[in-house]
C-alpha cells in the first residue's frame, strides 16, 4: 500500500510538472542551425511542388550537400545525411532516391530545431545543455547528489524520490545515470538525483542512499533525443570518442559512460532530451 501511495504521489507530481507552464529551452549560439533549418524547409517545400522526379532529386541532393557543409560540428546530422546519400546511390529509381534524402532532411530539421521542455531547475552553476547531435567539451561545477549504487529501473528511482521527499529537497534536472557496458549492451549501474545547492542537506549515507559532493570535472557531452537505448548510446559514445580524438588538447577518458536525463517518463518519447557524457582528464601536450 505504501508503495502504491508513493507511486500515485509521484504521478501527480510529474503530471503537474508536465502540464504546468514550464518554459521551453532554446540552445545558445544556434543562429546558424536555425538559418540552415529555414533553408532546408524551403528546399523540401520546393521539392514537394516539383512533379519531375529528377528535378526533385537534384533539389534535395543540393540541400543534403549544404547540410553536410554547414553542420561540421553536428556529427549526428552529418551521419544521417551521409548515410542517406550512400544508400540512395545504390537505388536505381530516382523517385526513391529523392524520398530517401527527403526523409533524412526531415530528420535533420527535427534535430536542428529541437527545443527541450524544462521540467525542473538545474543545479547552481550547471552549464547549458548541449545541442542535439553536437559534442562539447565543458566543465561541470561541484554539485551535491543523492546516489543509489548498483540500481536500475523503477526501484532506484523510487528510492531516490522517497529520499528527496522525506528531506524536503526539490527535484531537479538532470537525473544522472551511470551506464556499464557488458556483452555489447548498456545497463544502468547507478542512479543519482542532483541537489540544486551544495548547502542543502548533508553528505553521508542515509539508508540505501549515499549523499555526496562531486569535484569539479571536465566532460565530453552530446545532446540526444528520445530514450537511451543501447543503439543510441553506441552512436553517442562513437561520436564522443571521435570528437575527443580530433581535439587539439589530449584527453584521457576516465570512468563509465553516463546519461543525464532532463525529462520525466511522462514526457512523450520524441520530446525527451538527454545528454550522454564521458568524464575527461586533460593530459599535457607532447
Residue, then its C-alpha position, 0 to 999 in steps of 0.5 A: x500500500x505504501x508503495x502504491x501511495x508513493x507511486x500515485x504521489x509521484x504521478x501527480x507530481x510529474x503530471x503537474x510538472x508536465x502540464x504546468x507552464x514550464x518554459x521551453x529551452x532554446x540552445x545558445x549560439x544556434x543562429x546558424x542551425x536555425x538559418x540552415x533549418x529555414x533553408x532546408x524547409x524551403x528546399x523540401x517545400x520546393x521539392x514537394x511542388x516539383x512533379x519531375x522526379x529528377x528535378x526533385x532529386x537534384x533539389x534535395x541532393x543540393x540541400x543534403x550537400x549544404x547540410x553536410x557543409x554547414x553542420x561540421x560540428x553536428x556529427x549526428x546530422x552529418x551521419x544521417x545525411x551521409x548515410x542517406x546519400x550512400x544508400x540512395x546511390x545504390x537505388x536505381x529509381x530516382x523517385x526513391x532516391x529523392x524520398x530517401x534524402x527527403x526523409x533524412x532532411x526531415x530528420x535533420x530539421x527535427x534535430x536542428x530545431x529541437x527545443x527541450x521542455x524544462x521540467x525542473x531547475x538545474x543545479x547552481x552553476x550547471x552549464x547549458x545543455x548541449x545541442x542535439x547531435x553536437x559534442x562539447x567539451x565543458x566543465x561541470x561545477x561541484x554539485x551535491x547528489x543523492x546516489x543509489x549504487x548498483x540500481x536500475x529501473x523503477x526501484x532506484x528511482x523510487x528510492x531516490x524520490x522517497x529520499x528527496x521527499x522525506x528531506x524536503x529537497x526539490x527535484x531537479x534536472x538532470x537525473x544522472x545515470x551511470x551506464x556499464x557496458x557488458x556483452x555489447x549492451x548498456x545497463x544502468x549501474x547507478x542512479x543519482x538525483x542532483x541537489x540544486x545547492x551544495x548547502x542543502x542537506x548533508x553528505x553521508x549515507x542515509x539508508x540505501x542512499x549515499x549523499x555526496x559532493x562531486x569535484x569539479x570535472x571536465x566532460x565530453x557531452x552530446x545532446x540526444x533525443x528520445x530514450x537511451x537505448x543501447x543503439x543510441x548510446x553506441x552512436x553517442x559514445x562513437x561520436x564522443x570518442x571521435x570528437x575527443x580524438x580530433x581535439x587539439x588538447x589530449x584527453x584521457x577518458x576516465x570512468x563509465x559512460x553516463x546519461x543525464x536525463x532532463x525529462x520525466x517518463x511522462x514526457x512523450x518519447x520524441x520530446x525527451x532530451x538527454x545528454x550522454x557524457x564521458x568524464x575527461x582528464x586533460x593530459x599535457x601536450x607532447 
